């Protein structure tokens, strides 16, 4: 691929950034300007992790003073770093955020930079070269508008490179001729290097071999003299292509070796590991045997509860009859004694029936708790070991067997969570939270999570959010996300080669409550009228034709009950072979003062860097030991494993640990008792409970025992690292 490294916008930061902030040259803005310039310097030195951390600090400070220009600059810098490290998806995401804030200020300089960077990410990463050319032309429009000659030169060079990539050499040469004379006159070595490299490419592909080599070697000398390693990579890459084109295999081998050697230095795994992001969660497969067992036990429990209610009703009837007999036959002592005896017997029977009903309800809750714990524990091992295999054996990344294993494990985990969620709703143990959240961010997260389903079924998925909806709302974002996620994933699953849309419209405002209508619409197979009333029942799966649509039968039932918790109702419109629409309205509070507070305290964590801590893991399961140890060691933290609580107390006396990860369900002595004994010794080391039990079931006892926090297995490694860092920092602040 033809590549000319696009760095002009970063160079311009160093010279013209003050133009953007001159309107209000406060100390805060000067500090942010310095951070962005420092990030540019680190980027030019190929210190990408350091550049990313500095850019993150600039972004946080820009949000704190509510400066759209600085926010756009920070997002733009972060996008360039991700693009340089081949994470094009994240690069586009940050460029688009930068463009959003630039549009608020209508700043031509920012438009020039951002459109140029968007052109580069689409072109250099082979996403869509023609789309990259469109963005380059937009950038050129603004460069010419603001009369920025340097940016005009670079943009035309990038346009030439893009045209060469699609074999339009004459169009590319026109761009070069437009700026060649001006570049040769100035003293900018990078632009001269780029010019010679492009002229070499043009000459090579127009059968001017010697002239091409002359330009390539001129570019090589400039790169070596000025320490431009990334440019040197591009030169070697194009020399390899040149010698391949002219059938000189010996020179191909020489320059390919130079290219590989230099690439390992500039783009080392150590520099790139800090920028990796977790992949989208894949759809879970049906676990039919476990579902049938759980459903059967649940039906038995429901039957017992119905029998108990019948006994209560019969008892009341008998009691009324006995009272009437007592009133009419009170003179007959023997009959009254007999009636009293019958009443006593009935009371005993009622008591026994009541106890059985309560026991059945208790057994149901215990069963759900036990089955979720017993399934989560091995699932932690299965998912963890699968990730370890994929990390250690990159060649197995596309293995259908590993993908199927991970797919099945995550499906079972989802089923377990659905059963637990339904049990909580039925027992009225769910209380809605009132937290500040950004509706757009939540919906964006959902969109990213279901993209793989849309791609798999060749569906077009669109999102439209009413601009009148405030940026920050107050409500239970977790339950709202569960509702939308279930509806969207369901719509995509039953739609192939069609469209699915998610809209959020503001319907009315009462005091501080904003009532928003959410609508999920698809062009899928639809639902028959006779099935629409029962679609929200538990464990219901409507019979489908021709296709095997997998699922647990719990999703829509959970959706309906969660919507009811918001004091609302969900409605359905559907026609077979036309499509289905689900819609509901929920009211959220908007508080401007709280919104400002959350913006001022925003924390953007874009780094996966972790300090070197010494962690003690107390875990009796050997497989889980291996998985947890691997997760911790992947971040360069030290890790010690012990099998039980007694061994943990011995280890603590012999060695200092920054934090303890404590399993709860262990033989000999459980995690609660172990924690109590550690606290009795006066040891204040943070202790995190690692458990497969539901968090609500163990929170009270964990805190009472002296534990600092709880992690439910399986968990995402990033969440574990966040909890570890927070607890260690909290302890240090107290000390």
C-alpha positions in Angstrom: 0.0 0.0 0.0 1.3 3.5 -0.8 1.7 5.5 2.4 2.9 9.0 3.2 2.8 9.5 6.9 0.3 12.3 7.7 1.7 14.5 10.5 1.3 18.0 9.2 -1.6 18.9 11.5 0.5 17.9 14.5 3.3 20.1 13.4 0.9 22.9 13.0 -0.1 22.5 16.6 3.3 23.6 17.7 3.2 26.8 15.6 -0.4 27.9 15.3 -2.2 26.5 18.4 -1.9 29.9 20.1 -4.2 31.4 17.4 -7.1 29.3 18.7 -6.7 30.2 22.4 -5.7 33.8 22.0 -9.2 35.0 22.7 -8.9 34.2 26.4 -5.3 33.5 27.3 -5.9 32.2 30.9 -3.4 30.1 32.8 -5.7 27.0 32.5 -5.7 27.3 28.7 -2.0 27.8 28.6 -1.5 24.6 30.6 -3.8 22.7 28.3 -1.9 24.1 25.2 1.4 22.8 26.8 -0.1 19.4 27.4 -1.2 19.1 23.7 2.2 20.3 22.4 3.9 17.8 24.8 1.7 15.0 23.4 2.7 16.0 19.8 6.4 15.8 20.8 5.9 12.3 22.4 4.0 11.2 19.2 6.8 12.3 17.0 9.2 10.3 19.1 7.0 7.3 18.7 6.2 7.3 22.5 2.5 6.5 21.9 1.5 5.5 25.4 3.0 8.6 26.8 1.4 10.8 24.1 -2.0 9.2 24.9 -1.8 9.8 28.6 -0.8 13.5 28.1 -3.7 13.9 25.6 -6.1 12.4 28.1 -5.0 14.9 30.7 -5.6 17.7 28.2 -9.1 16.4 27.5 -10.1 16.3 31.2 -8.9 19.8 31.8 -10.7 21.0 28.6 -13.9 19.6 29.9 -13.3 21.2 33.3 -13.3 24.7 31.8 -15.9 23.8 29.2 -13.8 24.9 26.2 -15.1 23.4 22.9 -12.0 24.3 20.9 -9.7 22.6 23.4 -11.9 19.6 23.7 -11.9 19.2 19.9 -8.1 19.6 19.8 -7.7 16.9 22.5 -10.0 14.4 20.8 -8.3 15.1 17.5 -4.8 14.3 19.0 -6.1 11.1 20.6 -7.6 10.0 17.2 -4.2 10.5 15.5 -2.4 8.3 18.1 -5.0 5.5 17.7 -4.7 5.7 13.9 -0.9 5.6 14.0 -1.2 2.4 16.0 -3.7 0.8 13.6 -6.8 1.1 15.7 -8.9 2.8 12.9 -12.3 2.2 14.6 -11.3 4.1 17.7 -9.5 6.8 15.6 -12.7 7.5 13.6 -14.7 7.6 16.8 -12.5 10.3 18.3 -12.2 12.3 15.1 -16.0 12.4 14.9 -16.2 13.6 18.5 -13.6 16.3 17.6 -15.7 17.3 14.6 -18.8 17.6 16.8 -17.1 20.1 19.1 -15.5 21.9 16.2 -18.9 22.4 14.6 -20.1 24.1 17.8 -17.4 26.8 17.3 -17.5 26.8 13.5 -13.7 26.9 13.4 -12.2 26.6 9.9 -8.7 25.6 11.2 -10.2 22.7 13.1 -12.3 21.6 10.1 -9.1 21.6 8.0 -7.2 19.3 10.5 -10.0 16.9 11.3 -11.2 16.3 7.7 -7.6 15.7 6.7 -7.2 13.1 9.5 -10.5 11.4 8.5 -9.2 11.2 5.0 -6.0 9.6 6.3 -7.7 7.0 8.4 -10.1 5.8 5.6 -7.2 5.8 3.1 -4.2 4.5 5.0 -6.2 1.7 6.7 -7.7 0.5 3.4 -11.2 1.1 4.8 -12.5 3.2 1.8 -9.9 5.0 -0.3 -12.6 7.0 -2.3 -14.1 8.2 1.0 -10.7 9.2 2.1 -10.3 11.3 -1.1 -13.6 13.0 -0.3 -12.4 14.0 3.1 -9.1 15.2 1.7 -11.0 17.5 -0.7 -13.0 18.9 2.2 -9.8 19.6 4.1 -8.2 21.2 1.0 -11.3 23.5 0.8 -10.7 24.8 4.3 -6.9 25.0 3.8 -7.5 27.2 0.8 -10.1 29.2 2.6 -7.7 30.1 5.5 -4.8 30.4 3.0 -2.6 27.9 4.9 0.0 27.1 2.3 1.7 24.4 4.4 -1.5 22.5 4.9 -2.4 23.0 1.2 0.9 21.3 0.3 0.4 18.4 2.6 -3.2 17.8 1.6 -2.3 17.8 -2.1 0.5 15.3 -1.4 -1.9 13.1 0.5 -4.4 13.4 -2.4 -1.7 12.3 -4.8 -0.9 9.3 -2.6 -4.6 8.3 -2.5 -4.9 8.6 -6.2 -1.8 6.4 -6.7 -3.4 3.8 -4.4 -6.3 3.4 -6.8 -4.0 3.4 -9.9 -5.0 7.0 -11.0 -1.4 8.1 -11.6 -2.2 11.1 -13.8 -4.6 12.6 -11.3 -2.0 12.1 -8.5 0.7 13.7 -10.7 -1.5 16.7 -11.2 -1.6 17.2 -7.4 2.2 16.9 -7.2 2.9 19.4 -10.0 0.7 21.9 -8.2 3.0 22.1 -5.2 6.3 20.8 -6.4 8.0 24.2 -7.0 6.8 25.6 -3.7 8.0 22.6 -1.7 11.5 22.6 -3.3 11.8 26.3 -2.4 11.0 26.0 1.3 13.1 24.4 4.0 10.6 21.8 5.2 12.4 18.5 5.1 9.3 16.4 5.7 7.5 17.9 2.8 10.6 17.4 0.5 10.8 13.8 1.7 7.1 13.2 0.9 7.5 14.9 -2.5 10.5 12.7 -3.5 8.7 9.5 -2.2 5.6 10.3 -4.3 7.7 11.1 -7.4 9.5 7.8 -6.9 6.2 6.0 -6.8 5.0 7.8 -9.9 8.2 7.1 -11.8 8.3 3.5 -10.8 4.7 2.9 -12.1 5.4 4.7 -15.3 8.5 2.6 -16.2 11.1 5.2 -15.2 13.1 2.8 -13.0 16.3 4.7 -12.5 14.5 8.1 -12.0 12.3 6.3 -9.4 15.3 5.0 -7.5 16.9 8.4 -7.5 13.8 9.9 -5.8 13.5 7.0 -3.4 17.2 7.3 -2.3 16.8 11.1 -1.9 13.8 10.5 0.4 15.8 7.9 2.3 18.7 10.3 2.9 16.3 13.0 4.2 14.7 10.5 6.6 18.0 9.2 7.9 19.5 12.7 8.4 16.5 13.9 10.3 15.7 10.7 12.3 12.3 10.2 10.7 11.9 6.5 11.4 8.2 6.3 10.5 8.9 7.9 7.1 11.8 5.5 6.6 9.4 2.6 7.1 7.2 4.0 4.2 10.3 4.4 2.0 11.4 0.8 2.6 7.9 -0.4 2.0 7.7 1.4 -1.4 11.2 0.2 -2.3 10.0 -3.3 -1.8 7.0 -2.7 -4.1 9.3 -1.0 -6.6 11.7 -3.9 -6.9 8.9 -6.4 -7.0 7.4 -4.4 -9.9 10.8 -4.6 -11.8 11.5 -8.3 -10.8 14.7 -7.7 -8.7 14.2 -10.3 -6.0 17.6 -9.7 -4.4 16.8 -6.1 -3.7 13.3 -7.1 -2.6 14.8 -9.4 0.1 17.3 -6.7 1.3 14.6 -3.9 1.7 12.0 -6.3 3.2 14.5 -7.2 5.9 15.2 -3.5 6.6 11.4 -2.9 6.7 10.7 -5.7 9.1 13.6 -4.8 11.4 12.6 -1.1 11.7 8.9 -1.9 12.1 9.6 -4.0 15.1 11.3 -1.0 16.7 8.8 1.6 15.9 5.6 -0.5 16.3 6.7 -2.8 19.1 4.1 -4.9 20.9 5.0 -3.1 24.1 3.9 0.2 22.6 0.7 -1.2 21.1 -0.5 -3.4 24.0 -1.7 -0.3 25.9 -4.0 0.7 23.1 -5.9 -2.6 22.6 -9.7 -2.5 23.3 -11.9 -5.4 24.3 -13.8 -6.9 21.4 -17.6 -6.7 21.1 -19.5 -9.3 23.0 -20.8 -12.0 20.7 -24.3 -13.4 20.8 -24.8 -16.4 23.1 -25.8 -19.9 22.0 -28.8 -21.7 23.5 -28.1 -24.1 26.4 -31.2 -26.2 26.1 -30.6 -29.0 28.7 -30.0 -26.5 31.5 -33.0 -24.4 30.6 -35.3 -27.5 30.6 -34.1 -28.5 34.0 -34.5 -25.1 35.5 -37.9 -24.6 33.8 -39.1 -28.0 35.2 -38.1 -27.2 38.8 -39.6 -23.8 38.5 -42.9 -25.3 37.3 -42.9 -27.7 40.3 -42.4 -24.8 42.7 -45.2 -22.8 41.0 -47.5 -25.8 41.4 -46.7 -26.1 45.1 -47.5 -22.4 45.6 -50.9 -22.8 43.8 -51.7 -25.8 46.0 -50.9 -23.8 49.1 -53.2 -21.0 48.0 -56.0 -23.6 47.4 -55.6 -25.0 50.9 -55.8 -21.5 52.4 -59.1 -20.9 50.5 -60.5 -24.2 51.6 -59.6 -23.5 55.2 -61.4 -20.1 55.1 -64.5 -21.8 53.7 -64.4 -24.5 56.5 -63.8 -21.8 59.1 -67.0 -19.9 58.0 -69.0 -23.2 58.0 -67.7 -24.0 61.5 -68.7 -20.5 62.8 -72.2 -21.0 61.4 -72.5 -24.4 63.1 -71.2 -22.9 66.4 -73.9 -20.2 66.2 -76.7 -22.7 65.5 -75.5 -25.6 67.6 -73.9 -23.9 70.6 -76.3 -25.6 73.0 -75.0 -29.0 72.0 -71.7 -29.3 74.0 -70.5 -32.4 72.4 -71.1 -31.1 68.9 -69.3 -27.9 69.8 -66.4 -29.8 71.2 -66.3 -31.9 68.0 -66.4 -28.7 65.9 -63.6 -27.2 68.0 -61.6 -30.4 67.4 -62.1 -30.2 63.7 -61.1 -26.5 63.8 -57.9 -27.4 65.6 -57.1 -30.1 63.0 -57.7 -27.6 60.2 -55.5 -25.0 61.9 -52.6 -27.6 62.1 -53.1 -28.5 58.4 -53.1 -24.8 57.5 -49.9 -24.2 59.5 -48.3 -27.1 57.8 -49.4 -26.0 54.4 -48.1 -22.5 55.1 -44.7 -23.8 56.2 -44.5 -25.9 53.1 -45.3 -22.9 50.9 -42.7 -20.8 52.6 -40.2 -23.6 52.4 -40.9 -24.0 48.7 -40.4 -20.3 48.1 -37.2 -20.4 50.1 -36.0 -23.5 48.2 -36.7 -21.7 44.9 -34.5 -18.8 45.9 -31.8 -21.1 47.2 -31.9 -23.1 44.1 -31.5 -20.0 41.8 -28.7 -18.8 44.0 -26.9 -22.1 44.1 -27.3 -22.9 40.4 -26.0 -19.4 39.4 -23.0 -19.9 41.8 -22.2 -23.4 40.6 -22.4 -22.3 36.9 -20.5 -19.1 37.2 -17.5 -20.7 38.9 -16.6 -23.1 36.0 -17.7 -20.4 33.4 -15.0 -18.1 34.9 -12.5 -20.8 34.2 -13.8 -21.6 30.7 -13.9 -18.0 29.5 -10.6 -17.2 31.2 -8.8 -20.2 29.7 -10.2 -19.4 26.3 -8.8 -15.9 26.5 -5.5 -17.2 27.7 -5.3 -19.5 24.7 -6.1 -16.7 22.3 -3.5 -14.4 24.0 -0.7 -17.0 23.9 -1.5 -18.5 20.5 -2.4 -15.7 18.2 -2.5 -18.2 15.3 -5.7 -19.7 16.8 -7.5 -16.3 16.7 -9.8 -17.5 13.9 -10.3 -21.1 15.2 -14.0 -22.0 14.9 -13.6 -24.4 17.8 -12.3 -21.7 20.2 -15.0 -19.3 19.0 -17.7 -21.9 19.6 -16.4 -22.6 23.1 -16.4 -18.9 24.0 -19.7 -18.4 22.4 -21.3 -21.3 24.3 -19.8 -20.2 27.6 -21.1 -16.7 27.3 -24.5 -17.9 26.2 -24.8 -20.0 29.4 -23.6 -17.0 31.5 -26.3 -14.9 29.9 -28.9 -17.6 30.7 -27.8 -17.7 34.3 -28.0 -13.9 34.6 -31.5 -13.9 33.0 -32.8 -16.5 35.5 -31.3 -14.5 38.4 -32.7 -11.3 37.0 -36.2 -12.8 36.7 -36.0 -14.2 40.2 -35.1 -10.8 41.6 -38.0 -9.1 39.8 -40.5 -11.7 41.1 -39.3 -11.3 44.7 -39.4 -7.5 44.3 -35.7 -7.2 45.2 -34.9 -4.7 42.4 -34.9 -1.0 43.4 -34.4 1.5 40.7 -31.3 3.8 41.2 -31.1 7.5 40.5 -27.8 8.2 38.9 -26.7 10.9 36.4 -26.0 9.4 32.9 -25.5 10.5 29.3 -28.2 8.9 27.2 -26.2 9.2 24.0 -23.2 7.4 25.5 -25.4 4.6 26.8 -27.0 4.1 23.4 -23.7 4.3 21.6 -22.3 1.5 23.9 -25.4 -0.6 23.0 -24.9 0.1 19.2 -21.2 -1.0 19.4 -22.2 -4.2 21.3 -24.7 -5.4 18.6 -22.8 -4.4 15.5 -21.6 -8.0 15.1 -25.2 -9.2 14.9 -26.1 -6.6 12.3 -23.0 -7.6 10.2 -23.9 -11.3 10.6 -27.4 -10.8 9.3 -26.5 -8.1 6.8 -28.7 -5.6 8.6 -28.6 -1.8 8.5 -28.8 -0.5 12.1 -29.5 3.2 12.7 -29.9 5.4 15.8 -31.7 8.7 16.1 -31.8 10.8 19.3 -33.9 13.9 19.7 -31.6 16.9 20.1 -34.1 18.4 22.6 -33.2 15.7 25.1 -30.7 17.0 27.7 -27.2 15.6 27.6 -27.3 14.4 31.2 -30.4 12.7 32.8 -31.1 11.2 36.2 -32.4 7.7 36.5 -31.5 4.0 36.4 -29.2 3.7 33.3 -28.4 0.0 33.9 -32.1 -1.1 33.7 -32.7 1.2 30.8 -29.7 -0.3 28.9 -31.0 -3.8 29.7 -34.4 -3.0 28.2 -32.9 -1.4 25.0 -30.2 -4.0 24.6 -32.8 -6.9 24.7 -35.1 -5.2 22.2 -32.4 -4.2 19.8 -30.6 -7.6 19.8 -34.0 -9.3 19.4 -34.9 -7.2 16.4 -31.5 -7.8 14.7 -31.8 -11.6 15.4 -35.1 -11.8 13.6 -34.2 -9.5 10.7 -32.0 -10.5 7.8 -31.0 -8.2 4.9 -33.2 -5.6 6.4 -33.2 -2.5 8.6 -33.4 -2.0 12.4 -33.8 1.5 13.9 -33.7 2.9 17.5 -35.2 6.3 18.1 -35.5 8.4 21.3 -38.0 11.3 21.1 -38.9 13.9 23.8 -42.7 13.7 24.2 -43.3 16.2 27.0 -41.8 18.0 30.0 -43.4 18.2 33.4 -41.5 20.3 36.0 -38.0 18.6 35.9 -39.2 15.3 34.4 -38.5 14.7 30.7 -40.7 12.0 29.2 -38.9 10.2 26.4 -40.4 7.7 24.0 -38.1 4.9 22.9 -38.9 3.0 19.8 -37.2 -0.1 18.3 -38.4 -0.9 14.7 -37.4 -3.7 12.4 -38.3 -5.0 9.0 -38.0 -8.7 10.1 -40.3 -11.6 10.0 -42.9 -10.1 12.3 -45.1 -11.8 15.0 -48.5 -13.4 14.3 -51.5 -11.6 16.0 -52.4 -14.7 18.0 -48.8 -14.8 19.5 -48.5 -11.1 20.3 -50.3 -11.3 23.7 -48.1 -14.1 25.1 -44.8 -12.8 23.7 -43.9 -11.2 27.1 -44.5 -14.4 29.1 -41.6 -16.2 30.7 -39.9 -19.0 28.7 -42.0 -18.3 25.6 -40.5 -18.8 22.2 -42.8 -18.3 19.3 -42.6 -21.1 16.7 -40.6 -19.9 13.6 -40.6 -21.3 10.1 -37.6 -22.5 8.3 -35.0 -20.8 10.6 -33.6 -21.9 14.0 -33.8 -18.7 16.0 -32.0 -19.4 19.3 -32.8 -17.8 22.6 -33.7 -18.3 26.2 -37.3 -17.1 26.1 -36.7 -14.7 29.0 -35.6 -11.5 27.2 -39.0 -9.9 26.5 -40.4 -11.0 29.8 -37.6 -9.2 31.6 -38.1 -6.2 29.3 -41.8 -6.0 30.2 -41.2 -6.2 33.9 -38.4 -3.7 33.9 -40.5 -1.2 32.0 -43.2 -1.7 34.7 -40.7 -0.8 37.3 -40.4 2.6 35.6 -44.2 3.0 36.0 -44.7 2.5 32.3 -45.9 -0.1 29.7 -44.4 -1.5 26.6 -46.5 -1.7 23.4 -46.2 -3.8 20.3 -47.1 -3.4 16.7 -46.3 -6.2 14.2 -47.3 -7.7 11.0 -45.9 -11.0 9.6 -43.3 -10.6 6.9 -43.4 -6.8 7.3 -41.8 -6.1 10.6 -42.2 -5.3 14.3 -42.2 -2.1 16.4 -41.8 -2.0 20.2 -42.2 1.3 22.0 -42.5 2.6 25.6 -42.2 6.0 27.4 -40.1 6.6 30.5 -39.7 9.9 32.5 -36.2 11.0 33.6 -35.3 13.9 35.8 -33.0 16.7 34.5 -31.1 18.8 37.0 -28.9 21.5 35.4 -26.7 22.0 38.6 -26.0 18.2 38.9 -25.2 18.1 35.2 -22.6 20.8 35.5 -21.1 19.0 38.5 -20.7 15.7 36.6 -19.1 17.6 33.6 -16.6 19.3 35.9 -15.7 16.0 37.5 -15.5 13.9 34.3 -12.7 11.4 34.2 -11.7 10.0 30.9 -9.6 6.9 31.3 -8.0 5.9 27.9 -5.0 4.1 29.3 -4.5 0.5 30.3 -1.3 1.2 32.2 -1.1 -0.4 35.7 1.4 0.2 38.4 3.4 -2.6 39.8 1.5 -3.9 42.8 1.9 -7.1 44.8 -1.4 -9.0 44.9 -2.3 -12.0 47.1 -5.0 -14.3 45.6 -6.8 -16.6 48.0 -8.6 -19.3 45.9 -9.0 -23.0 46.3 -10.1 -23.8 42.7 -7.0 -24.6 40.7 -8.4 -23.6 37.3 -9.6 -20.3 38.7 -6.2 -19.8 40.3 -4.5 -20.1 36.9 -7.0 -17.7 35.2 -6.8 -15.0 37.9 -3.0 -15.2 38.0 -2.7 -14.9 34.3 -5.0 -11.8 34.3 -2.9 -10.1 37.0 0.5 -11.0 35.5 -0.6 -9.7 32.1 -0.4 -6.2 33.6 3.1 -6.8 35.1 1.7 -7.0 38.7 3.2 -9.5 41.1 0.9 -12.3 42.1 1.0 -14.9 44.9 -1.5 -17.8 45.1 -2.6 -19.6 48.3 -5.3 -22.4 48.6 -7.1 -21.4 51.8 -7.6 -18.8 54.5 -5.0 -20.2 56.9 -2.3 -20.2 54.2 -3.3 -16.6 53.4 -2.7 -15.4 57.1 0.7 -17.1 57.0 1.6 -15.4 53.7 0.5 -12.0 55.0 2.8 -12.3 58.1 5.8 -13.2 55.8 5.4 -10.7 53.0 3.8 -7.3 52.3 0.9 -7.2 49.8 -0.8 -4.1 48.4 -4.2 -5.9 48.0 -5.9 -9.3 48.7 -8.3 -11.0 46.3 -10.4 -13.3 48.6 -12.6 -16.1 47.4 -15.7 -16.6 49.7 -16.7 -20.2 49.3 -13.6 -22.2 50.5 -13.0 -25.3 52.6 -11.5 -25.2 56.1 -12.3 -21.5 56.6 -14.4 -19.3 54.3 -13.5 -15.9 53.0 -15.6 -14.0 55.5 -14.0 -15.7 58.6 -10.5 -15.3 57.1 -11.1 -11.6 56.6 -12.3 -11.2 60.2 -9.1 -12.8 61.5 -7.0 -10.6 59.3 -8.7 -7.5 60.6 -8.4 -8.7 64.2 -4.6 -8.6 63.7 -4.8 -4.9 62.8 -3.9 -5.5 59.1 -5.6 -2.8 56.9 -4.6 -4.2 53.5 -7.6 -3.7 51.1 -9.5 -7.0 50.6 -11.7 -7.6 47.5 -14.2 -10.5 47.6 -14.1 -12.7 44.5 -17.4 -14.7 44.4 -19.8 -16.4 42.0 -22.7 -15.5 44.3 -25.0 -12.6 43.4 -23.6 -9.4 44.8 -26.7 -8.5 46.8 -26.6 -11.8 48.6 -23.2 -11.3 50.1 -22.7 -7.5 50.3 -23.9 -7.1 53.9 -21.8 -9.9 55.3 -18.8 -8.9 53.3 -18.8 -5.4 54.6 -19.4 -6.6 58.2 -16.4 -8.9 57.9 -14.2 -6.0 56.9 -14.0 -6.5 53.1 -13.6 -3.3 51.0 -15.3 -4.3 47.8 -16.9 -7.2 45.8 -16.2 -8.6 42.3 -18.6 -11.2 40.8 -17.1 -13.9 38.6 -16.8 -14.0 35.6 -15.6 -10.4 35.3 -13.9 -8.2 32.7 -10.1 -7.8 33.4 -10.4 -4.0 33.0 -13.1 -3.9 35.7 -10.8 -5.8 38.1 -7.9 -3.5 37.4 -10.1 -0.5 38.1 -11.3 -1.9 41.4 -7.7 -2.8 42.4 -6.4 0.7 41.6 -9.3 2.5 43.4 -8.9 0.5 46.6 -5.1 0.8 46.8 -5.3 4.6 46.1 -8.1 5.0 48.7 -5.9 3.2 51.3 -2.9 5.4 50.5 -5.0 8.6 50.8 -6.3 7.5 54.3 -2.7 6.5 55.4 
